[in-house]
Amino acid sequence: MATVSLKSINKWFDTSQVLNDISLDIEDKEFVVFVGPSGCGKTTLLRIVAGLEEATTGEIEIDGIEVSSAHPIERGISMVFQSYALYPHLTVFENIAFPLRVAKMPKTELEEQVMRAAETLQLTDRLQHKPGQLSGGQRQRVAIGRSIVRQPKVFLFDEPLSNLDAALRGEMRVELAKLHKSLDATMIYVTHDQVEAMTLADRIVVISEGRLEQFGTPMELYHRPKTKFVAGFIGNPKMNFLKVPCLSSNSSGVTLKLPDIGEQLLPVEADTVEEGGNLEVGIRPEDFSLSDTDKGMPMKVEVVEHLGGSTMVYGSVADHLNFCALLPGDTEVSDDSVVKLEVNPASMHVFNSNGDAMRRREIPAMHR
């Protein structure tokens, strides 16, 4: 397949800059996901790779060849869109075969390519059906099949699962992961759903307001986010944040004053920290546990969700609203009660006033 290299990509629409100096190197056969909130520029970046948009400045290389000015069909890419874009009057076979007929491929070779794609996508018993006779997941597989038969160097996916219901999205995520393994292909996938990003990607590109926030493996982003934005975006449920006073800092970390706990040394790499100022502490809901004693961070419980294997508790800590703790499923907590929460200091994340993370000195083992 192919490598993809983006070099200092900038994109302006009139006076609005939507992509700001983005550089990436995507490896051969890698599954990379562009993720970020709506309007962050991730789809625009994908369309620039595809040749459907032109970068204002910057270069694109596919398989070591500069393609910034190349027509989409000359780039060796194939794109699957959010809408299925199938021909309703054609059968599944003819929808998959369409790009091969346009390329005037010989009939025997065409049939072999279509059948191979249909087998890969488990569509062999649907080849004579029309799109109106298929489920949403089957239609999406037909759209993917139409891309496969072109044998592109790079597959591009623009939020292909967003039109499916939650259960079907889960099934299709598994199928896409299997497809990547079977094709051994380079794939770039755009989504606003961080669960899709975490479960599908070899590496994730997190984009915010047109800027590349971080590029790394799912667990790198989860355990060592570089910014508060990445920390809050990656992980489900979302990370909790507390603004607390900084009492001191040294080579061992920073000492902060936490609600009802008091002084606590957090083992992070503190560069320049202004003592007496405020820092933000980030705590993932799954890192909390109920205190066996009367010590701990008090949380006023407002809503309890029993999910079977886990219990979600929502409430407030001090004057910080919208706090969340993920506890074991058999935890007995009632609305309007107050619980004491414990957390390993090494599990906490610390962010400076610019939103940059202080690197944690260790990654503790998950307690559940």
Secondary structure, 3 states (H helix, E strand, C coil): CCCEEEEEEEEEECCEEEEEEEEEEECCCCEEEEECCCCCCHHHHHHHHHCCCCCCEEEEEECCEECCCCCHHHCCEEEECCCCCCCCCCCHHHHHHHHHHHCCCCHHHHHHHHHHHHHHCCCHHHCCCCHHHCCHHHHHHHHHHHHHCCCCCEEEEECCCCCCCHHHHHHHHHHHHHHHHHHCCEEEEEECCHHHHHHHCCEEEEEECCEEEEEECHHHHHHCCCEHHHHHHCCCCCCEEEEEEEEEEECCEEEEEECCCEEEEECECCCCCCCCCEEEEEECHHHCEECCCCCCEEEEEEEEEECCCEEEEEEEECCEEEEEEEEECCCCCCCCCEEEEECCHHHCEEECCCCEEECECCCCCCCC
